Amino acid sequence: MAWNHSEIDSLFITQLKQENQGMGHRKQWRLVHGSPSVASLFQDKDVKVNGQCHISKEIILRERRPGPIFSQPKDFAAVKYECLLSSKTWGTGVIQSRLRKLGSSNGFCHESQANQLIKTRADLKSKPYDIIESKSDSVKFFKVLSEVVLSEEDTQDKSPWWEQFPKRWVIVLLCSSAFLLCNMDRVNMSIAILPMSAEFNWSPSTVGLIQSSFFWGYLLTQIAGGIWADTVGGKLVLGFGVVWWSIATVLTPVAAKLGLPFLLVMRAFMGIGEGVAMPAMNNILSKWIPVKERSRSLALVYSGMYLGSVTGLAFSPLLIQKFGWPSVFYSFGSLGTVWVAIWLNKAYSSPQEDPQLCEDEKKLIVGDSVSKQLTTTIPWRLILSKPPVWALIISHFCHNWGTFILLTWMPTYYNQVLKFNLTESGLLCVLPWLTMAVSANIGGWIADSLVSKGFSITTVRKIMQSIGFLGPAFFLTQLSHVHSPAMAVLCMACSQGTDAFSQSGLYSNHQDIGPRYAGVLLGLSNTAGVLAGVFGTAATGYILQHGSWDDVFKVAVGLYLGGTVVWNLFSTGEKILD
C-alpha cells in the first residue's frame, strides 16, 4: 500500500480520553489532540485513512463490577490498538511521554514483555511516486495488541452525577413519588372531612360511609390491575392510575356540593385509579430490581406513601384554614400532571425496553434469576393451591385492618379523644407516618443485609413481618393505659414505626414466591387488604356509635396476633411459581 510521507507524519497518538455513554457504565474511547483520521480509527472497524490505506481498530472493555467509575480497579479497561507512526523521530516532551505510555518509543511501537509484535512494512515515497515493493526508506508499521492501564485521572467519570445514577433506582424513585401523590390525594379527605361534615351535617356513620367508599373502587381494580400489569407492562398501568385518580381528586369538591351520592361515586372512582398502582409497581420492580436490593427498593417506594401521608396531613390544615377545604383537592390533584410527564419520558416496563440503559446495569438486572417475560396466561388453579399464597392473603387482611383504621380515623381520634384542634390534629398525625418512612428504610436495609450474609429469605421475611405484627399490637394495647396526649401520640408513632417493617416482610414476598406473577399476587393479597379497609373503616364508625376507641383497638390487636400465627406457619421466601 502506498503512503504519503506528510500524511504519516500527521498521524500521532497523544492521549486517550474516556467518553461517557449512558449512566456512567458503558464506555466508548476516543483520541484527542490528534488528527481527525486518528480519532476516526477508534470509531470504525475498517477506516480508509486519507483515501490510501485501511487500518483496523477495536475497543475492548473488560466486564466491570457494579458501582461508580471511581470504585473500579485501575485495570478494568483495556484497548486493542495499532500504532501508526512516522519514521521521523519524535522529540522529548508531552507527546514523547504519551507515546511511551502506549508502548511506543521514538515514533516506533516496540515489543513489551506481555505482547507480541506483528511487524508489517508500509512502503513510503513522495507524493508523485508510488513504490509498491521497496524495502528501503520504509516506515515501520506495527500492529500491537496491548493493554492500556489507565490512570485514576484518566478513568475519572466526567459526566454529571445525575447521568451516572443507576436507572433502576430512577424507576424506584419515580414509583416512590407516585405513591407520595397517591397518599397525599387519599389522606386529604381524612382532614377535610371535619369541616365538610360540619358544613353538610353528616353523622359519624355517614362519615364512615364516605371514608369507606374509596375502597369500593380500590377493591375492583386490585386483581384486574395485576393482570393488566403482568400482561401489558407496568408503565402503562401505573401512568393510567395516576391520571385517573388525579382527575377524581380535582372533581371531589364538585361532587360533594352536588350531593352525597355523587361524592360516594367520585371517591369510588378515585379508588379505581389508586387500585392499580400497587400491582403495577410490583410488576415493574420485579423486572428492574435484583433480589439483594428488593427490600430496600420496596421500602423506598413505600416511604413515598408514608411521606405522602406526612405531606397531606401537614399541608391540608394550612390550606383549609387559608383557602377553604376544596383547595386541598384542587392543589393536590393537579400535581399528577407533572409526574405523568416525567414518567412517560423516563420510565420503561422492563430493562429490555429501555434503549438508554447501559449494558453493565442490564446484565446485573437480567442475570438475577427473575423472569423478565410478559405473562400471557395466569395459572389461577396453581396459584390458589399454594399455602404460602393464602398466608399472604390472610396476613395482608390482618395487617391492613389496623393500618387503614389509623390512616382514615387518626385525625378524628386526635380531635375527639385528645381534644386537639384541626391544625394540631393534622400536624400530630404527621409523626407516625414520618416514623414509618424512616423505619421502613431501616427495615429494608436490615433485611437485605441479612440476605447478603447468608440468612435464608424465608427466615428474613418471617422475622420482619413478625415485628410488623407484634409491634403495633403491643403499642395499641398501651393506648388504654396512657392519659397524656403526648404519650398517646408516642404510642401511635411507635405502632406505625414497627408496622413499617412489613415492607420487608409480606410486601416483599410476592416477588419472592412468584416473580413472574408479582402483579397478580399483590392484586390478590391486596384485595383482601382492601376488604379489611372497607370493613374496618365502616366498622369503626359503627363501633364508635355503640362503644369506644378501646374496642376499636382491641379488634385490630386480635387481627395482628392472628396474622402472626398464620404467617409464621405457612409463609416461605422460596420461589414456588415459575
N, C-alpha and C positions, 0 to 999 in steps of 0.2 A: 504494500500500500504506500502511496506517496504522501509526503508531508511537506508543508511549508514551514521553513525554519522559524519565521516570525510568529506563526500560529502556535508552534510548540512552545516557544519561549513565553507566550502569553498565558499558557496553562500552568497554573501552580496552585497548590493547596496551602491554605494558611490557617484555617480554623474550622472546626466542626461546631455547629451550634444546634441546640435542641429546639424543636418547634413543637409546641403543644397542639394536640388534636383530641379534643373531647374528654373532659373531666380529668385531665391530668394523667391518664393512663396510657393511651395509645400514642406512640411517639413516631414522628417522622423526622428524618435528619436532612440537613441541607448544608451546603457550603456557603460561607460568606467571605467577603473580601477577596473573592476570586472572580474570574471571568464568568459570564453567563453560561459559556459552554461547560465549564467545570461544574457549576451548580446544577445544570440540567442532567449531568451524569448520574446524580443521585435521585433522579425522579423517574427516569425511564430505563427499562432494561437494556434496550439497544438504542444508542443515540449516534447520529451522524454528526461528528464534530466539524463544523465549518465545511460540510459537504465532502470531506476527504477520507474519513475513516470511521469505523464502527467500534465503540467501546461498550463493554458490559459492566454494569454496576448493580449491586444487590445489597439491600439493607437487611440486617438480621437483628431481631430483638429476642433476647432470652426471655423465658417466661418469668415474669416478676411476681413477687408476692404482693398481696393486698396491702394498701396503705399509701400514704403520701410519698411523693417522689424523694423527699429528703431522708426517708427512712430506709431506702433501698441500699443494698450493698453496692460498693463503688463499681463492681464489675458486672452489674446486671445487664448492661447494654454492650452489644458488640456490633461491629460493622465489617462486612467484607468489602474491600476496596481495591482498586487498581491505582498504581502510581503512574502517571503520565507526566514526565518531567523533561525539561530541556537538557541537552548536553552541556549547556552553559553552567558553570559552577556558580552557585549562589553564594553571596557573601554572608557574613555573620549578621546576627540581629534577630528581629522578631520572626521573620519568615524562616530563617535557618532553624530556630528553636522549634517552630511549629512543625517543620518537616522532620526534625529529629524525633519529635514525639510520635509521629506516624510511622516510624521505622525507616526514615529516609535520611540520607546524608549526602551533602554536596550535589544535590539535584538528582541523586540516584536512589532508588529503593534498594535496600540491602537485606540480606537474609538474617533473620534472628534465630534464636535457638528454638523457638516454638513453631516456626513457619517455614515452609518450603518455598523456594523461589522457582518460578517458571519464567525463564528468560526468553524474550522474543525480541526480534530486531525490526524496527520500522525504518525503512530507507528514507534518507533525508537529502534534499537537494534544493537549490534555489528555485524560485517560482517558475522561470521559463523551462526548467528541465525536470523530467520525471525519470528517476533511475529506479528500475524495477528490481534488479538484482545487484546490489552493491554492498560490499562488506566493509567498506571504508567510510569514514565520516558519518557513521550511523549513530543514531541516538538509541540508547538502551531503553527499551520499553518493557518494564517488568510488571508481571501480574503477581500480586502478593495477597495471600489470604491471611489476614492478621486480625487479632482482637485489639480494639482500642479501649483501654481502660480510662474512662473519663474522670476528670477531677470533680470534686464536690461542687466547685464553682460552675463547671460546665453542665452538670446534671441538675442544677437548681431550677425548679419549675418557675417560669416567668409569667405564667398565666394568672389571671385574677383568681382569688380564693373561691369565688362562687362557681367558677368553671371547674375547679378541682373537687368540689363537693360530690360525693358518690350519688349517682342518680337514684338508687334505691331509697336513699334517705330523703331525697327530694319528694319522691312518691309518698313516703311516710309522713312528711311534714304537711303535704297537701291534704292527705286524708285526715290528719290531726286538725288542720284548720277547718275542714268541712264539718268535723264533729264539734268543733268550737261553735260554729254557726248553728249547728243542729240544736245544741243545748241552750244557746242564747235565745233562739226562737221558741224553745219549749218552755223554759222556766219563767219567761217574762209573764206568762199567764198566772203563775203562782203568786206574783206580786200584784199584777194588775187586777186580779180577781177581787182584791179587797175593796178598792174604790168602785169597781164595776158592780159588785154585789150590793154595795150601799146605794149606788145610783139606780139599779134596776130592781132592788128589793128582793134579792134571791135568798132562799133559806139554805142552811148547811147541806141539805140533801140535794138541792139544785146545784150548789157549788160542786159537790162531789160528782154529780152527773156531768157537768161541764168538763171537769178535770179528767174524767174517765172517757169522754167522747173522743179525745185524741187517740186513745188506744183502739177504738173501733177500726179506724183506718190503718193504724200501725199494725194491727193483727193481720189484716188482709194481705199485706204485701211482704210478709216475712219469708214464707216458703216460695212465693212467686218471684220475689226479688232474688232469692238464692238460685233458683232455676235459671232465671234470666241472666244473672251474672255468670254462672258457670257455662252457659251456652253461647252467649254473645260477647262476654268480656265485661269486666268491672268498670271500665272507664265510662262507657255509655250509660250504664245503670246509675252509677253514683252521680254523674252530671245531671241526669234526668231528675233524680231525687232532690238535689239542691235547688234546681229551678222550680220544681213543683211546690216544695214546702215554703220557699221564699215568697212565691205568689200568694199562697194561702195565708201566710203571716201578714202580709200587707193588707189583705182583704178582711182580716178578722174584725177590725173596728166597724167596718161597713155592715158585716153580718150581725154583729151584736146589736146595732141600732135598728136593724130590720126586725129582730125578734129572736127568741131563744132557739126555735127550730133551725133557723139559718146559722146561728152560731155553732150549734152542735154539728151541723153538716160541715161547716168550714173547718172546725177542729178535727173532724174525721178526715177531711181532705188533707190537712196538714200531716196527719199521721200516715197517710198513704205515701207521701213523699219521704218522710223520715224512716218509714219501714224498710225501704230498700237499701238504706245507707250501710247498715252493719253487714248484711250478706255481701254486698258489692265490695266493701272494704276488705272483708275476709278473703274474698276471691282474689283480689289484687295482691294482697300481701302474701298469700300462699304461693304466688308465682314470682314475686320480687324479692322475698326475704329468705336468706339461708336459715337453717334450723337453729344454729347457735346464736342468731340475732333475733329470734322470734319473740321472746318475752319482752325484750327491750323495745322492739318496734311496736308491739301491741300496747305496751304501757305508755309509749309516747302518743300513740293515736288516742287512747282513752284519756290521757292527760288533757288533750284538746277538749274532750267532752266535759271534763271537770272544770277546766278553765272557762269553758263556755258558761257553765253554771255560775262560776265566780263573776264573770263579766256581766252576765244578765242580771244576777241578783244585786250586784253593786251599782250598776248604772240605771236599772229600771226605776228605783225610787226617786233618783235625781231627775230623770226625765219626766216622770209622772208629776212631781211637785212643780216643775217649771213649765211644762208644756201640756200636761194632761195625760191620762192613761193611753189614748190612742197613739201617742208619739212613740212608745216603745215598739209597737208593731210596725209602724212605718219605717223607723230608723233601722231596726234590726233586720227586717225583711229585705231592705234594699242592698244590704251588704253581700247578698248572694250573687249579685251580678258581677261583682269584682272577682269573686272566687271562680266562677264559671269561666270567665275569660282566661284566667291563668291556667285552669285545669285543662281546657281544650287545647291550649298551646303547648303544655309541658308534659302531660300525662299520657301513658300508654298502658293497655291492659296487661301486657307481659313484656319481658325484656326482648323477646324476638321481634316485637313490633316497633321497637324504638330504634330508628336509624342513626341516632347520635350516641347511642350507648357504646362505650369503649369495649374492646374485646376482652380485656382483663376482667372487668367487672361482670361482663356477660358470662365468662367462663366460671367465675366464682358463684354466680347465681344459678346458672343452668346445671352446673355439675353437682348440685347439692341434693340429689336424690328425690326431689319433689316433682311430681308430674306437671308439665307445663302445657299440656294439650287441653284444648277446649273439650267439654263434655257434650256428647251427642245424646246419650240416653242416661236416665237416672235409675239405678237398681234399687228401687224402693223396698222390695222384699228383703234383699240382703242387708240394707241399711237398718231397717227396723227390726231385724232379727238379732242384732248385736247388743248385748247387755251394756257395754260402755256408752253406746248411743243413748240408751234410756237413762243411764246415770247422768249424762249431760243434760238431758231434757228435764229430769226431775230436779236436779241441782240448780239449774237455771231458774226454774219456777220458784224454788225456795229462796234463792238469792235475790231475785227481783222484787219479791213481795216487800221486803224491808227497804230495798233501795228506792223503789218508786214511791213508797209512803213518805220517806224522808224528802224525796225530790219535790213532791207536789204539796205536802202538808206542813213542811218545816216552818215556812213563814207564818202560817196560821197558828202553829204551836207557840212560836215566839211571841206572837201578838196576844193570844188569848190566855196562855198559861203564864208566860214570863212577863207579860204586860209591857212588851217593847212596842214603841210606835212603828209606823210604817217604814220609816227610813232605817231605824235601828234593826228592825226585823230583816230587811233586805241585806244590810251590811253584815250582820252577825251570821246570816246564812252563808256568807262567803267563806267563813273559816273552815267548816267541814269539807267543802269542796276543794279549797286550796290545799288542805291536808291530804286529800285524796290524790291530787295532781302530783304532790311530792312523793307520797308513799308508793304510788303505782310505779314510778320510775325506780325507786329504791328496790321494790319487789322484783321488777323486771331485771335489774342488774344482778340481784342475788340469785334469781332463778337461772339466768344464763351462765353465771359464774359456776354454779353447782353442776350444770350440764357439762361445761368445759372441763371441770375437774373430775368427771367420770361418773357422777351420780346418774342413775337411770332417769329418763324423762318421766316415767311413771311416779317414781318417788318424789321428784321435784314438784310435779303437778299436785300430788296429794298433800304435800306439806304446805304449799302456797294456798291452796283452796281451804284447807283446814283453818289456817289463820284468817282467811276471808270470811269464814262462817262463825268461828268461835269468838273472834274479836268483837264483832258487832253485837253478838248475843250477850256477851259479858257486859259491855258498856251500856246497852239499852236497859238491862236489868238494874243498873245503878241509878237511872233517872228517877225512879220512885223513891230513892233514898237521899237525894240531894235537895237542898232547899234554897240555894242561891242561884240566881241566873247565870253567874259566871261558871259555876260547876256544871250546870246543865249544858251550857254551850261547849264546855270542855269534853263532857261525855259524848255529845253529838260528834265533835271533831274526831275523837279517838275511835268512835264507832265507824265513821266513814273512812278514816285513815286505814284501819285494819281491813275494812271491806275492799279497799283498792287492791289488796294482794290477790284478789280473784282474777285480775287481769293476767296474772302469770299462772293461774290455775285453770278454771273451766273455760275462760275466754281464749286461752291459747290451745286448748285441747282439740278443737275442731280440726286445726291444721295438722295436729299430731296423728290422729286416728284415720283421717281420710283427706289428705291434701287436695286430691282431685275433686272432691265434692265438698270443699270447705264452705262454699256459699250456701249449699243446700243444708248442710249440717247445722250451720249457725241459724239458718232460717227456721229449721225445726225446733232447735232448743230455744231460740228467742221467741218463737210463737208461744211456747209455754211461759217464757218470761213476760211476754206482753199480757197473757191471760192473768198472770199474777198482778200486773199493773192495773188491768181493768177491774178485777175483783177486789184487789187490795185497796185501790183508791176509792172505789164506791163503797166498799165495806167500812172503810174508816169513817166516812161521813155518817153511815148508819150507826156504827158503834158509838160515835161521839154524841149522837142524839139520845142514845139509851144507856151509855156507860161513860167511861173516862179514858184519858190518854194512857193510863196504865194498862187498860185492857187492849188497846191498840198495840202497845209494845210487847205484851205477853204473846200475842198471836205471832208476831214477827220472830220473837226469840224461839218459839216452838218450831217454826219452819226452818230456822237456821240450824238447830240441833238435828232435825230430821235430815236435812241436806248433808250434814257432815257424815252421818252414818252411811247414807246411800253412796256418797262419793268415794269414801274410803273402801267400801266393799266391792264396788263394781267398775270404777274408772280405770283407765290404762293410758299410758303415754305412747304405746306402740301403734304402728300403723296396722289397722285391721281391714281397711278398704282400699283396694288397688284401683 
